[in-house]
Amino acid sequence: MMKKKVALPLLLIVLVAVTASHISVKQADHSYLMVVDGIEIDVLGKMQNQWLTHTQNCQNVKQLPKEETTHVAASNAIKAYSPPQSQSAKVASMWSMGEWTLAEVEFDELLPAVVTLQTRDNETRIVPRGIWSGLTKPWMAAPLIRTYLKKQVPEIPTELLNCFAPRSKSFN
């Protein structure tokens, strides 16, 4: 029979060793991923999403319905941006605050995108440096896209970015 003084430390060592054999941390691109049995998980992205869910006030941000004028103008600008491939644009969600709009778009032949648009003098235009295009796996889509767009377009309202939550299958 093993003494308690030996059994408890031994149990702790075995628990740490078993956990360590299944979980690791991997540095990739711009951040870290937790790897559990070979599956990469963006823990920091999940934490950021949860934090924003509980702390962000989105009263000034509108999710635009398809029939709204801003939605129609933004959709037309996206479809005209790089034809013919952009003409197949399907807007999955669109968020607006003041003169700024974020559109989550899927295409037939192009990678999914999040497009920043700005409306001035009744004209809606794409902000060329404010386009995220591509897949996000294994990263959580929203934090990765928010960070990218804030670096590219620092003047975009932080409230709009923080309230942006991807809806399409491509980013979830």
Buried (B, 14 or more C-beta within 10 A) or exposed (E): EEEEEEEEEEEEEEEEEEEEEEEEEEEEEEBEBBBEEEEEBBBBBEEBBEEBEEEBEBEEBBBBEEEBEBBEBBBEBBBEBEEEEBEBBEBBBBBBBEEBBBBBBBBEEBEBBBBBBBBEEEEBBBBEEBBBEEEBEBBBBBBBBBBBBBEBBEEBBEBBBBBBBBBBEBBE
